[in-house]
Amino acid sequence: MILTQILQPTCIKAPLTGTDKEAVITELVDLLAASGQLKDRDMVLESVLMREETRSTGIGSGIAIPHGKCTGVDELVMAIGIAPATIDFDSIDNKPVSIICLLASPVDRTGPHIQALARISRLMLDNEFKDKLAKTNSAADVYDMISQKENEG
């Protein structure tokens, strides 16, 4: 899976304006809604927030991947936000995050959802890339960086 196949440049916000977990999740869901990718914005937001209540999606190393499955989307969609100041996400390493990658997918399509989670995790294993991404304050630059990184292999 290539993330730029599901990530639209209009669904990237750098910098995010929210300063807490719920605010940035809402901000990213609103980006997806504004781009016309959601059938039901409120349902998507509720599914992501409910998943977050179950267990934090702060995977450590400054990254969070909030996600949810619901009938509010027809296909896997993605939004990315870069926080100018770190945000407490109750991460597994107890460190705040600055890169937030939000995914929403239909309930009956687990495969692409899992592939996207794995792809994001793999990309973020490159500390140099992750650190550069966290300092980016342009949506176009975020998209270009991800696109270039994926084309490397």
Residue pairs with C-beta under 8 A, 6 or more apart in sequence:
1 112
1 115
1 116
1 119
2 119
2 150
3 78
3 116
3 119
3 120
3 123
3 146
3 150
4 143
4 146
4 147
4 150
6 75
6 76
6 77
6 78
6 112
6 116
7 78
7 79
7 80
7 143
7 146
8 35
8 37
9 139
9 140
9 143
10 31
10 34
10 35
10 139
11 28
11 31
11 32
11 35
11 37
11 77
11 78
11 79
11 80
12 31
12 79
12 80
12 81
12 139
12 142
12 143
13 27
13 28
13 31
13 79
13 80
13 81
13 82
13 139
14 80
14 81
14 82
14 136
14 137
14 138
14 139
14 141
14 142
15 82
15 83
15 84
15 137
16 24
16 27
16 28
16 81
16 82
16 83
16 84
16 100
17 23
17 27
18 24
18 26
18 27
18 81
18 83
18 87
19 83
19 85
19 87
20 87
20 88
21 52
21 64
21 87
21 88
21 89
21 90
22 49
24 81
24 83
24 87
24 100
25 45
25 48
25 49
25 52
25 66
25 100
25 102
26 45
27 81
28 66
28 79
28 80
28 81
28 100
28 102
29 38
29 41
29 44
29 45
29 48
29 79
29 102
29 104
30 41
31 79
31 81
32 38
32 41
32 44
32 77
32 79
32 102
32 104
33 41
33 44
37 73
37 77
38 44
38 72
38 73
38 77
38 104
39 71
39 72
39 73
39 74
40 70
40 71
40 72
41 72
42 72
43 70
43 71
43 72
44 68
44 70
44 72
44 73
44 104
46 68
46 70
47 68
47 69
47 70
47 72
47 104
48 66
48 67
48 68
48 102
48 104
49 68
50 68
51 57
51 66
51 67
51 68
52 66
56 64
56 89
56 90
56 91
56 92
57 64
57 65
57 66
57 67
57 89
58 64
58 89
58 90
58 91
58 92
58 93
58 97
59 65
59 91
59 92
59 121
60 91
60 92
60 93
60 95
61 93
61 95
61 124
61 127
61 130
62 86
62 95
62 96
62 97
62 98
62 99
62 130
62 134
63 97
63 99
63 100
63 101
63 120
63 124
63 130
64 87
64 89
64 91
64 97
64 99
64 100
64 101
65 100
65 101
65 102
65 103
65 117
65 120
65 121
66 100
66 101
66 102
66 103
67 102
67 103
67 104
67 105
67 113
67 117
68 103
68 104
68 105
69 104
69 105
69 106
69 107
69 110
69 113
70 104
70 106
70 107
71 106
71 107
72 104
73 104
73 105
73 106
74 106
75 105
75 106
75 109
75 112
76 103
76 104
76 105
76 106
76 109
76 112
76 113
76 116
77 103
77 104
77 105
78 101
78 102
78 103
78 116
79 101
79 102
80 99
80 100
80 101
80 102
80 142
80 146
81 99
81 100
81 102
82 98
82 99
82 100
82 133
82 134
82 136
82 137
82 142
83 97
83 98
83 99
83 100
84 98
84 137
85 98
86 95
86 96
86 97
86 98
87 96
87 97
87 98
87 100
88 96
89 96
89 97
89 100
91 97
98 134
99 124
99 130
99 133
99 134
101 120
103 113
103 116
103 117
105 112
105 113
105 116
123 129
123 130
123 146
123 149
123 150
124 130
126 149
129 145
129 149
132 145
133 142
133 145
133 146
136 142
136 145
